Amino acid sequence: MPKMKTRRGAAKRFKLTASGRIKRNKANHRHMLIRRSNKAKRKMRHGGLVDAADRKNVKRMLGV
């Protein structure tokens, strides 16, 4: 059985925590920010965690 390859796009977007959860960045923080409130932009600066429903698929993409 060959080794499982990591999807490189996923490796750049997700990081594993020590407890096994997966960190991600918030979306919609690249352009057209003039129409968003300061509160919304501030909340997008902080990352989030991948939801439990998606965790299995993301781990498969990361080769974990």
PyMOL Python script that loads the backbone (N, CA, C, O; Angstrom):
from pymol import cmd

cmd.read_pdbstr("""\
ATOM      1  N   MET A   1       0.850  -1.189   0.000  1.00  0.00           N
ATOM      2  CA  MET A   1       0.000   0.000   0.000  1.00  0.00           C
ATOM      3  C   MET A   1       0.894   1.250   0.000  1.00  0.00           C
ATOM      4  O   MET A   1       1.718   1.403   0.902  1.00  0.00           O
ATOM      5  N   PRO A   2       0.755   2.139  -0.978  1.00  0.00           N
ATOM      6  CA  PRO A   2       1.595   3.337  -1.010  1.00  0.00           C
ATOM      7  C   PRO A   2       1.178   4.338   0.062  1.00  0.00           C
ATOM      8  O   PRO A   2       0.086   4.277   0.627  1.00  0.00           O
ATOM      9  N   LYS A   3       2.093   5.254   0.309  1.00  0.00           N
ATOM     10  CA  LYS A   3       1.799   6.310   1.274  1.00  0.00           C
ATOM     11  C   LYS A   3       0.669   7.193   0.753  1.00  0.00           C
ATOM     12  O   LYS A   3       0.479   7.332  -0.455  1.00  0.00           O
ATOM     13  N   MET A   4      -0.072   7.785   1.677  1.00  0.00           N
ATOM     14  CA  MET A   4      -1.154   8.690   1.299  1.00  0.00           C
ATOM     15  C   MET A   4      -0.584  10.093   1.118  1.00  0.00           C
ATOM     16  O   MET A   4       0.083  10.613   2.012  1.00  0.00           O
ATOM     17  N   LYS A   5      -0.840  10.699  -0.022  1.00  0.00           N
ATOM     18  CA  LYS A   5      -0.300  12.024  -0.288  1.00  0.00           C
ATOM     19  C   LYS A   5      -1.157  13.095   0.375  1.00  0.00           C
ATOM     20  O   LYS A   5      -2.377  12.966   0.483  1.00  0.00           O
ATOM     21  N   THR A   6      -0.492  14.143   0.811  1.00  0.00           N
ATOM     22  CA  THR A   6      -1.173  15.296   1.387  1.00  0.00           C
ATOM     23  C   THR A   6      -1.636  16.208   0.262  1.00  0.00           C
ATOM     24  O   THR A   6      -0.899  16.450  -0.694  1.00  0.00           O
ATOM     25  N   ARG A   7      -2.839  16.705   0.376  1.00  0.00           N
ATOM     26  CA  ARG A   7      -3.308  17.719  -0.584  1.00  0.00           C
ATOM     27  C   ARG A   7      -2.665  19.035  -0.183  1.00  0.00           C
ATOM     28  O   ARG A   7      -2.931  19.561   0.898  1.00  0.00           O
ATOM     29  N   ARG A   8      -1.827  19.558  -1.046  1.00  0.00           N
ATOM     30  CA  ARG A   8      -0.999  20.705  -0.674  1.00  0.00           C
ATOM     31  C   ARG A   8      -1.819  21.965  -0.410  1.00  0.00           C
ATOM     32  O   ARG A   8      -1.446  22.779   0.434  1.00  0.00           O
ATOM     33  N   GLY A   9      -2.934  22.132  -1.124  1.00  0.00           N
ATOM     34  CA  GLY A   9      -3.784  23.298  -0.872  1.00  0.00           C
ATOM     35  C   GLY A   9      -4.379  23.253   0.518  1.00  0.00           C
ATOM     36  O   GLY A   9      -4.507  24.286   1.175  1.00  0.00           O
ATOM     37  N   ALA A  10      -4.748  22.059   0.974  1.00  0.00           N
ATOM     38  CA  ALA A  10      -5.302  21.909   2.322  1.00  0.00           C
ATOM     39  C   ALA A  10      -4.223  22.113   3.369  1.00  0.00           C
ATOM     40  O   ALA A  10      -4.492  22.675   4.431  1.00  0.00           O
ATOM     41  N   ALA A  11      -3.000  21.662   3.088  1.00  0.00           N
ATOM     42  CA  ALA A  11      -1.914  21.802   4.049  1.00  0.00           C
ATOM     43  C   ALA A  11      -1.592  23.267   4.317  1.00  0.00           C
ATOM     44  O   ALA A  11      -1.147  23.619   5.409  1.00  0.00           O
ATOM     45  N   LYS A  12      -1.817  24.120   3.319  1.00  0.00           N
ATOM     46  CA  LYS A  12      -1.553  25.546   3.487  1.00  0.00           C
ATOM     47  C   LYS A  12      -2.670  26.254   4.241  1.00  0.00           C
ATOM     48  O   LYS A  12      -2.461  27.342   4.778  1.00  0.00           O
ATOM     49  N   ARG A  13      -3.863  25.644   4.288  1.00  0.00           N
ATOM     50  CA  ARG A  13      -5.015  26.310   4.877  1.00  0.00           C
ATOM     51  C   ARG A  13      -5.354  25.846   6.286  1.00  0.00           C
ATOM     52  O   ARG A  13      -5.976  26.591   7.043  1.00  0.00           O
ATOM     53  N   PHE A  14      -4.958  24.631   6.652  1.00  0.00           N
ATOM     54  CA  PHE A  14      -5.353  24.056   7.936  1.00  0.00           C
ATOM     55  C   PHE A  14      -4.131  23.673   8.750  1.00  0.00           C
ATOM     56  O   PHE A  14      -3.106  23.272   8.200  1.00  0.00           O
ATOM     57  N   LYS A  15      -4.250  23.804  10.089  1.00  0.00           N
ATOM     58  CA  LYS A  15      -3.200  23.379  11.006  1.00  0.00           C
ATOM     59  C   LYS A  15      -3.842  22.549  12.104  1.00  0.00           C
ATOM     60  O   LYS A  15      -4.944  22.852  12.562  1.00  0.00           O
ATOM     61  N   LEU A  16      -3.141  21.491  12.527  1.00  0.00           N
ATOM     62  CA  LEU A  16      -3.637  20.651  13.602  1.00  0.00           C
ATOM     63  C   LEU A  16      -3.228  21.223  14.947  1.00  0.00           C
ATOM     64  O   LEU A  16      -2.109  21.716  15.096  1.00  0.00           O
ATOM     65  N   THR A  17      -4.121  21.165  15.930  1.00  0.00           N
ATOM     66  CA  THR A  17      -3.786  21.545  17.293  1.00  0.00           C
ATOM     67  C   THR A  17      -3.278  20.317  18.035  1.00  0.00           C
ATOM     68  O   THR A  17      -3.366  19.200  17.526  1.00  0.00           O
ATOM     69  N   ALA A  18      -2.754  20.519  19.223  1.00  0.00           N
ATOM     70  CA  ALA A  18      -2.222  19.403  20.011  1.00  0.00           C
ATOM     71  C   ALA A  18      -3.329  18.440  20.420  1.00  0.00           C
ATOM     72  O   ALA A  18      -3.083  17.245  20.586  1.00  0.00           O
ATOM     73  N   SER A  19      -4.545  18.952  20.584  1.00  0.00           N
ATOM     74  CA  SER A  19      -5.654  18.102  21.003  1.00  0.00           C
ATOM     75  C   SER A  19      -6.341  17.408  19.836  1.00  0.00           C
ATOM     76  O   SER A  19      -7.298  16.662  20.041  1.00  0.00           O
ATOM     77  N   GLY A  20      -5.860  17.647  18.593  1.00  0.00           N
ATOM     78  CA  GLY A  20      -6.407  16.956  17.433  1.00  0.00           C
ATOM     79  C   GLY A  20      -7.470  17.732  16.684  1.00  0.00           C
ATOM     80  O   GLY A  20      -7.983  17.257  15.671  1.00  0.00           O
ATOM     81  N   ARG A  21      -7.811  18.929  17.168  1.00  0.00           N
ATOM     82  CA  ARG A  21      -8.755  19.746  16.412  1.00  0.00           C
ATOM     83  C   ARG A  21      -8.007  20.457  15.285  1.00  0.00           C
ATOM     84  O   ARG A  21      -6.777  20.450  15.252  1.00  0.00           O
ATOM     85  N   ILE A  22      -8.747  21.068  14.368  1.00  0.00           N
ATOM     86  CA  ILE A  22      -8.134  21.662  13.185  1.00  0.00           C
ATOM     87  C   ILE A  22      -8.459  23.150  13.147  1.00  0.00           C
ATOM     88  O   ILE A  22      -9.625  23.545  13.187  1.00  0.00           O
ATOM     89  N   LYS A  23      -7.402  23.978  13.070  1.00  0.00           N
ATOM     90  CA  LYS A  23      -7.564  25.418  12.993  1.00  0.00           C
ATOM     91  C   LYS A  23      -7.734  25.830  11.540  1.00  0.00           C
ATOM     92  O   LYS A  23      -7.211  25.186  10.631  1.00  0.00           O
ATOM     93  N   ARG A  24      -8.477  26.918  11.335  1.00  0.00           N
ATOM     94  CA  ARG A  24      -8.686  27.448   9.994  1.00  0.00           C
ATOM     95  C   ARG A  24      -8.774  28.961  10.084  1.00  0.00           C
ATOM     96  O   ARG A  24      -8.905  29.516  11.174  1.00  0.00           O
ATOM     97  N   ASN A  25      -8.701  29.629   8.937  1.00  0.00           N
ATOM     98  CA  ASN A  25      -8.871  31.071   8.881  1.00  0.00           C
ATOM     99  C   ASN A  25     -10.304  31.395   8.504  1.00  0.00           C
ATOM    100  O   ASN A  25     -10.980  30.597   7.855  1.00  0.00           O
ATOM    101  N   LYS A  26     -10.764  32.566   8.912  1.00  0.00           N
ATOM    102  CA  LYS A  26     -12.108  32.999   8.561  1.00  0.00           C
ATOM    103  C   LYS A  26     -12.132  33.473   7.112  1.00  0.00           C
ATOM    104  O   LYS A  26     -11.137  33.986   6.600  1.00  0.00           O
ATOM    105  N   ALA A  27     -13.260  33.301   6.467  1.00  0.00           N
ATOM    106  CA  ALA A  27     -13.403  33.677   5.064  1.00  0.00           C
ATOM    107  C   ALA A  27     -13.787  35.153   4.924  1.00  0.00           C
ATOM    108  O   ALA A  27     -14.078  35.817   5.919  1.00  0.00           O
ATOM    109  N   ASN A  28     -13.789  35.661   3.696  1.00  0.00           N
ATOM    110  CA  ASN A  28     -14.259  37.000   3.327  1.00  0.00           C
ATOM    111  C   ASN A  28     -13.400  38.115   3.888  1.00  0.00           C
ATOM    112  O   ASN A  28     -13.921  39.170   4.250  1.00  0.00           O
ATOM    113  N   HIS A  29     -12.093  37.905   3.969  1.00  0.00           N
ATOM    114  CA  HIS A  29     -11.232  38.952   4.520  1.00  0.00           C
ATOM    115  C   HIS A  29     -10.143  39.336   3.518  1.00  0.00           C
ATOM    116  O   HIS A  29      -9.045  39.719   3.920  1.00  0.00           O
ATOM    117  N   ARG A  30     -10.436  39.238   2.212  1.00  0.00           N
ATOM    118  CA  ARG A  30      -9.431  39.530   1.201  1.00  0.00           C
ATOM    119  C   ARG A  30      -9.664  40.872   0.500  1.00  0.00           C
ATOM    120  O   ARG A  30      -8.730  41.659   0.343  1.00  0.00           O
ATOM    121  N   HIS A  31     -10.884  41.130   0.086  1.00  0.00           N
ATOM    122  CA  HIS A  31     -11.146  42.351  -0.662  1.00  0.00           C
ATOM    123  C   HIS A  31     -12.586  42.775  -0.419  1.00  0.00           C
ATOM    124  O   HIS A  31     -13.359  42.053   0.210  1.00  0.00           O
ATOM    125  N   MET A  32     -12.937  43.949  -0.919  1.00  0.00           N
ATOM    126  CA  MET A  32     -14.260  44.558  -0.728  1.00  0.00           C
ATOM    127  C   MET A  32     -14.590  44.704   0.765  1.00  0.00           C
ATOM    128  O   MET A  32     -15.698  44.400   1.206  1.00  0.00           O
ATOM    129  N   LEU A  33     -13.612  45.171   1.515  1.00  0.00           N
ATOM    130  CA  LEU A  33     -13.795  45.300   2.959  1.00  0.00           C
ATOM    131  C   LEU A  33     -14.419  46.636   3.348  1.00  0.00           C
ATOM    132  O   LEU A  33     -14.774  46.842   4.508  1.00  0.00           O
ATOM    133  N   ILE A  34     -14.554  47.539   2.386  1.00  0.00           N
ATOM    134  CA  ILE A  34     -15.056  48.864   2.714  1.00  0.00           C
ATOM    135  C   ILE A  34     -16.525  48.813   3.133  1.00  0.00           C
ATOM    136  O   ILE A  34     -16.988  49.673   3.882  1.00  0.00           O
ATOM    137  N   ARG A  35     -17.257  47.808   2.650  1.00  0.00           N
ATOM    138  CA  ARG A  35     -18.681  47.735   2.993  1.00  0.00           C
ATOM    139  C   ARG A  35     -18.927  47.000   4.298  1.00  0.00           C
ATOM    140  O   ARG A  35     -20.047  47.019   4.808  1.00  0.00           O
ATOM    141  N   ARG A  36     -17.906  46.348   4.854  1.00  0.00           N
ATOM    142  CA  ARG A  36     -18.085  45.586   6.095  1.00  0.00           C
ATOM    143  C   ARG A  36     -17.835  46.471   7.305  1.00  0.00           C
ATOM    144  O   ARG A  36     -17.039  47.408   7.256  1.00  0.00           O
ATOM    145  N   SER A  37     -18.516  46.162   8.370  1.00  0.00           N
ATOM    146  CA  SER A  37     -18.349  46.950   9.586  1.00  0.00           C
ATOM    147  C   SER A  37     -17.006  46.621  10.226  1.00  0.00           C
ATOM    148  O   SER A  37     -16.414  45.576   9.957  1.00  0.00           O
ATOM    149  N   ASN A  38     -16.537  47.529  11.075  1.00  0.00           N
ATOM    150  CA  ASN A  38     -15.282  47.299  11.775  1.00  0.00           C
ATOM    151  C   ASN A  38     -15.380  46.075  12.665  1.00  0.00           C
ATOM    152  O   ASN A  38     -14.405  45.340  12.827  1.00  0.00           O
ATOM    153  N   LYS A  39     -16.551  45.854  13.243  1.00  0.00           N
ATOM    154  CA  LYS A  39     -16.747  44.693  14.104  1.00  0.00           C
ATOM    155  C   LYS A  39     -16.594  43.400  13.314  1.00  0.00           C
ATOM    156  O   LYS A  39     -15.965  42.452  13.784  1.00  0.00           O
ATOM    157  N   ALA A  40     -17.169  43.362  12.114  1.00  0.00           N
ATOM    158  CA  ALA A  40     -17.077  42.160  11.284  1.00  0.00           C
ATOM    159  C   ALA A  40     -15.638  41.902  10.863  1.00  0.00           C
ATOM    160  O   ALA A  40     -15.180  40.759  10.872  1.00  0.00           O
ATOM    161  N   LYS A  41     -14.915  42.973  10.490  1.00  0.00           N
ATOM    162  CA  LYS A  41     -13.528  42.814  10.067  1.00  0.00           C
ATOM    163  C   LYS A  41     -12.655  42.354  11.226  1.00  0.00           C
ATOM    164  O   LYS A  41     -11.740  41.550  11.046  1.00  0.00           O
ATOM    165  N   ARG A  42     -12.935  42.854  12.382  1.00  0.00           N
ATOM    166  CA  ARG A  42     -12.167  42.477  13.573  1.00  0.00           C
ATOM    167  C   ARG A  42     -12.372  41.003  13.926  1.00  0.00           C
ATOM    168  O   ARG A  42     -11.435  40.317  14.336  1.00  0.00           O
ATOM    169  N   LYS A  43     -13.612  40.526  13.762  1.00  0.00           N
ATOM    170  CA  LYS A  43     -13.903  39.123  14.065  1.00  0.00           C
ATOM    171  C   LYS A  43     -13.255  38.184  13.052  1.00  0.00           C
ATOM    172  O   LYS A  43     -12.937  37.042  13.382  1.00  0.00           O
ATOM    173  N   MET A  44     -13.055  38.661  11.816  1.00  0.00           N
ATOM    174  CA  MET A  44     -12.442  37.821  10.793  1.00  0.00           C
ATOM    175  C   MET A  44     -10.941  37.655  10.991  1.00  0.00           C
ATOM    176  O   MET A  44     -10.343  36.736  10.431  1.00  0.00           O
ATOM    177  N   ARG A  45     -10.315  38.547  11.793  1.00  0.00           N
ATOM    178  CA  ARG A  45      -8.884  38.438  12.027  1.00  0.00           C
ATOM    179  C   ARG A  45      -8.530  37.174  12.779  1.00  0.00           C
ATOM    180  O   ARG A  45      -7.471  36.586  12.558  1.00  0.00           O
ATOM    181  N   HIS A  46      -9.409  36.759  13.659  1.00  0.00           N
ATOM    182  CA  HIS A  46      -9.138  35.591  14.483  1.00  0.00           C
ATOM    183  C   HIS A  46      -9.589  34.332  13.744  1.00  0.00           C
ATOM    184  O   HIS A  46     -10.612  34.324  13.059  1.00  0.00           O
ATOM    185  N   GLY A  47      -8.810  33.287  13.898  1.00  0.00           N
ATOM    186  CA  GLY A  47      -9.146  32.039  13.238  1.00  0.00           C
ATOM    187  C   GLY A  47     -10.305  31.346  13.917  1.00  0.00           C
ATOM    188  O   GLY A  47     -10.843  31.832  14.912  1.00  0.00           O
ATOM    189  N   GLY A  48     -10.677  30.223  13.379  1.00  0.00           N
ATOM    190  CA  GLY A  48     -11.741  29.410  13.949  1.00  0.00           C
ATOM    191  C   GLY A  48     -11.328  27.951  13.907  1.00  0.00           C
ATOM    192  O   GLY A  48     -10.201  27.627  13.534  1.00  0.00           O
ATOM    193  N   LEU A  49     -12.223  27.092  14.284  1.00  0.00           N
ATOM    194  CA  LEU A  49     -11.983  25.663  14.245  1.00  0.00           C
ATOM    195  C   LEU A  49     -12.888  25.030  13.193  1.00  0.00           C
ATOM    196  O   LEU A  49     -13.998  25.501  12.947  1.00  0.00           O
ATOM    197  N   VAL A  50     -12.408  23.980  12.590  1.00  0.00           N
ATOM    198  CA  VAL A  50     -13.211  23.248  11.619  1.00  0.00           C
ATOM    199  C   VAL A  50     -14.321  22.523  12.371  1.00  0.00           C
ATOM    200  O   VAL A  50     -14.076  21.916  13.413  1.00  0.00           O
ATOM    201  N   ASP A  51     -15.527  22.586  11.847  1.00  0.00           N
ATOM    202  CA  ASP A  51     -16.678  21.962  12.481  1.00  0.00           C
ATOM    203  C   ASP A  51     -16.509  20.445  12.521  1.00  0.00           C
ATOM    204  O   ASP A  51     -15.811  19.866  11.688  1.00  0.00           O
ATOM    205  N   ALA A  52     -17.147  19.819  13.484  1.00  0.00           N
ATOM    206  CA  ALA A  52     -17.020  18.367  13.660  1.00  0.00           C
ATOM    207  C   ALA A  52     -17.502  17.600  12.435  1.00  0.00           C
ATOM    208  O   ALA A  52     -16.983  16.523  12.139  1.00  0.00           O
ATOM    209  N   ALA A  53     -18.488  18.139  11.720  1.00  0.00           N
ATOM    210  CA  ALA A  53     -19.018  17.458  10.540  1.00  0.00           C
ATOM    211  C   ALA A  53     -17.989  17.404   9.413  1.00  0.00           C
ATOM    212  O   ALA A  53     -18.029  16.490   8.589  1.00  0.00           O
ATOM    213  N   ASP A  54     -17.070  18.365   9.364  1.00  0.00           N
ATOM    214  CA  ASP A  54     -16.077  18.431   8.296  1.00  0.00           C
ATOM    215  C   ASP A  54     -14.720  17.888   8.707  1.00  0.00           C
ATOM    216  O   ASP A  54     -13.830  17.757   7.866  1.00  0.00           O
ATOM    217  N   ARG A  55     -14.544  17.570   9.976  1.00  0.00           N
ATOM    218  CA  ARG A  55     -13.232  17.188  10.490  1.00  0.00           C
ATOM    219  C   ARG A  55     -12.680  15.936   9.799  1.00  0.00           C
ATOM    220  O   ARG A  55     -11.487  15.872   9.504  1.00  0.00           O
ATOM    221  N   LYS A  56     -13.524  14.956   9.542  1.00  0.00           N
ATOM    222  CA  LYS A  56     -13.068  13.709   8.924  1.00  0.00           C
ATOM    223  C   LYS A  56     -12.511  13.965   7.522  1.00  0.00           C
ATOM    224  O   LYS A  56     -11.452  13.446   7.167  1.00  0.00           O
ATOM    225  N   ASN A  57     -13.221  14.759   6.732  1.00  0.00           N
ATOM    226  CA  ASN A  57     -12.770  15.045   5.366  1.00  0.00           C
ATOM    227  C   ASN A  57     -11.474  15.844   5.353  1.00  0.00           C
ATOM    228  O   ASN A  57     -10.599  15.590   4.525  1.00  0.00           O
ATOM    229  N   VAL A  58     -11.342  16.805   6.260  1.00  0.00           N
ATOM    230  CA  VAL A  58     -10.132  17.626   6.290  1.00  0.00           C
ATOM    231  C   VAL A  58      -8.934  16.786   6.736  1.00  0.00           C
ATOM    232  O   VAL A  58      -7.838  16.927   6.193  1.00  0.00           O
ATOM    233  N   LYS A  59      -9.142  15.919   7.715  1.00  0.00           N
ATOM    234  CA  LYS A  59      -8.048  15.044   8.146  1.00  0.00           C
ATOM    235  C   LYS A  59      -7.599  14.117   7.033  1.00  0.00           C
ATOM    236  O   LYS A  59      -6.411  13.817   6.915  1.00  0.00           O
ATOM    237  N   ARG A  60      -8.533  13.663   6.219  1.00  0.00           N
ATOM    238  CA  ARG A  60      -8.183  12.821   5.085  1.00  0.00           C
ATOM    239  C   ARG A  60      -7.352  13.614   4.071  1.00  0.00           C
ATOM    240  O   ARG A  60      -6.395  13.085   3.506  1.00  0.00           O
ATOM    241  N   MET A  61      -7.711  14.872   3.843  1.00  0.00           N
ATOM    242  CA  MET A  61      -6.947  15.699   2.917  1.00  0.00           C
ATOM    243  C   MET A  61      -5.541  15.978   3.436  1.00  0.00           C
ATOM    244  O   MET A  61      -4.599  16.097   2.653  1.00  0.00           O
ATOM    245  N   LEU A  62      -5.400  16.084   4.758  1.00  0.00           N
ATOM    246  CA  LEU A  62      -4.096  16.355   5.351  1.00  0.00           C
ATOM    247  C   LEU A  62      -3.254  15.091   5.476  1.00  0.00           C
ATOM    248  O   LEU A  62      -2.063  15.167   5.775  1.00  0.00           O
ATOM    249  N   GLY A  63      -3.854  13.947   5.254  1.00  0.00           N
ATOM    250  CA  GLY A  63      -3.104  12.709   5.348  1.00  0.00           C
ATOM    251  C   GLY A  63      -2.846  12.269   6.770  1.00  0.00           C
ATOM    252  O   GLY A  63      -1.869  11.570   7.040  1.00  0.00           O
ATOM    253  N   VAL A  64      -3.716  12.673   7.686  1.00  0.00           N
ATOM    254  CA  VAL A  64      -3.551  12.346   9.104  1.00  0.00           C
ATOM    255  C   VAL A  64      -4.273  11.054   9.417  1.00  0.00           C
ATOM    256  O   VAL A  64      -4.258  10.601  10.562  1.00  0.00           O
TER     257      VAL A  64
END
""", "prot")
cmd.dss("prot")
cmd.show_as("cartoon", "prot")
cmd.util.cbc("prot")
cmd.orient("prot")
